[in-house]
Amino acid sequence: MRLFAAVLPPQDVAEELAAVVAELRKLPGAQGLRWTGVPGWHFTLAFYGEVDDDVVPELSERLERAARRTPAFPLAVRGGGQFGHGRALWAGASGELPVLRLLADRAEAAGRKAGVEMGEHRRYKAHLTVARSREAVDVRPYLDVLDGFTGRAWTVSELALVRSNLPVTGVAGEQPRYEVVGRWALGGGG
């Protein structure tokens, strides 16, 4: 199964961002982007890719340990940026970003220790993808809008292991479906 570790924003925070994304989708050229939606919004901590079923229990155990060792922390969706000259447009984050990075490092280490092939380590950049493009796109007008956005802060209190079910129908615009397969409280609470 295709898995990743993530922080999931609460529904009301996602709805705040959805209102801003609705405005972005009205800008010239927006129809040329593939927009993601509320069900797919998350801050990926570590991407594991295809993981054998027999590895999932150990990965889950290690993620639970990582969550227990990390305190709950405040986070908010704020601002935005791009990867690959507009190939990915994203909303950023503010709050206790060092703790978010620590959780990401621990989630990556959990994968490595469980035997998941993680590839090259990259410095963590907190982002929530809102749109993609197959080609380079000038996203400055979108970034201007995102730069002025700060959502409600919330307390991140859990780490999630999420399964990504890729589209199979071939229908244009179909989005992956995400299924939470594990949740662990941060700081050992709950």
N, C-alpha and C positions, 0 to 999 in steps of 0.2 A: 504494500500500500504506500501511497505517496504522502509523506508526512512533513510537518514543520511545527516548531514550537512558536508560540505567539502570546502577545498581550492583546486582549479583545476589549475595545472600548464599550462602555455601557450604551444601551439603546438611545438614551436621550442625547449623549455626546455624538453618536453617529448621526442622529437626526439633525443636530446643529450643523454638522459638516454637510449633510445632504442638502440643506437649504443653500449653502454656498456653492456646492457643485451644481445645483440647478441653475444658478446664475451663470456659472462658467459655461454651461452647455448652451447658453443663449448667445455667446460671443461668436463673432465671425470665425469660420473654420472649425468649429466644435464638432460638426458632423463627421469630420475626418478622423476623429479620435475614437478609440474604443473605451467607453466609460465603464468603470466598475461601480458596483452598487453597495448599499449598506450591508447586505449579507456577506460580502467578501472583504469588508474592511477590517484590517488587523495590522498590528505592528509585528512583523516577523522577527523572531529572535534568532532562530537557527533553522535553515532549510536542510532537511534530511534526504529528500528525494524518495526513491523507491526503497522501502525497508521491508525485509523479509518478516513474515508474521512471527517467527520464532525469536526475533530480536526485540520486538515491541515490549515484552515484559521487562527486560533488563533496561531498555531505554526509559520506560515509564518509571521504574524504580530510581534510576539516576536523576530523572527530572524532578521527581518528588523530593529527593535529597537537595537538589539545587534550589527548589522553591522554599524548603524549610530553612535553608541557610541565608535566604535573602529577605530583608524586611519589606513590608508593604511601603509604598511610596506614592507621592502625588505626581500626576501627569496630566497634561492637557494637549489637545491637538492645536498646533499653532504654526502659521506660516506655510511655506511650501518650497518646493524645489523640483529639479529634474535630473534625470540620468539619461545619458546617451543623446544629447542634443534634442530633447523633447520626446524621446521614445518612451519615457515613463515620466508622468507628471504625478507628484506626490504632495501630500500634506505632511508637515513635520510635527515636532513635539517640543514641549517645554515642561519644566518641572525638574524632578530629580533624575536628570539624564545619566549621571554617573552610575546610579543604582540600576537604571534600565540597561546600560552597557554591561554592567557586572552580571545581570541576569542573562543577557545574551551570551556573554562569554561562558557562563556556567551551562547554558543550554547547549552550546556548541561542544563543550567539553563532555557533557553527558552523552552526546551522540558519538563522539570519538571513542570514549571509554566503553560504550556498548557495542562498538565494532562497526558503526556506520561510516562509510567512506564520505568524509566531509569536504574533501578538496582543499584548496588553498584558503588559509585564514585571511579574512578582510576585516579592517576596522569597522565596527558596527556604526551604521548611520540610521537613526530612528526615522522611519517613514511609513506612510500608509498610502499605497498606490491608488490614485483616483482615476487615472486614464493612461492608455498606452497607444503607441503608434508604431507601425512597421517601418516608417520613414522618419527622418529628422523633421521636426516641426518647430516653428518659432512659438514658444509657449510664454513669451514675456507678458502678453495680456492676461493670461491665466495666473501667472505668478504675481502680477500686480494686485489682483483680487485676493489671492491666498495670503500675501504678505500682511494684509490688514486683518486677517482672521485669527482670533484666539477663542477656542472653545472653553467650556466649563471644565475646571480641573476636577479630577476624581482620584480616589485612592486605588491604585492598582493593588489588588489583594490576591490575585491568583495567576498562575502560569497554565496555559492550555496547550495540549498536544492536539493538533488539527490534521484531519485527513482531507486532502484535496482530490476531488473527483473531477477529472478533466472532461470537457465537453466531448460527446461521442456522436452527436447527430450530424455535425457538419453545418448546422444552421448558423448563418451569419449573426454575430452578436451574442451567441450563447456564452454564458459565463460558467466558470468552474463552480461546482457546489462544494461547500465546506461543511465538515462534520467534526465536532469536537469529540475526541475519543478518550480524553483524559483531562482532568483539572486538579490542580494542587494548590492549596492555600500557601501564600507567602508567609514566612516567619513562623511556620508551624501552627498557625491559628486555624480554627474551623475545621 
